[in-house]
Amino acid sequence: MKQFNISIGTMILRFYLMMLVVIIAGFLGQWWLAILAFPIFLSSMLGFTKK
């Protein structure tokens, strides 16, 4: 795994995915599901890629 090696477009897509997870958790009333957004947040901020 490499760190800090993603494009801006990929970072934006990961942020949208993170927000989608939080919004779905909120609409379902299952706030524990929002914890799943944390690894997505970390991967977007740290720029993890598989190569």
Secondary structure, 3 states (H helix, E strand, C coil): CECCCCCHHHHHHHHHHHHHHHHHHHHHCCHHHHHHHHHHHHHHHHCCECC
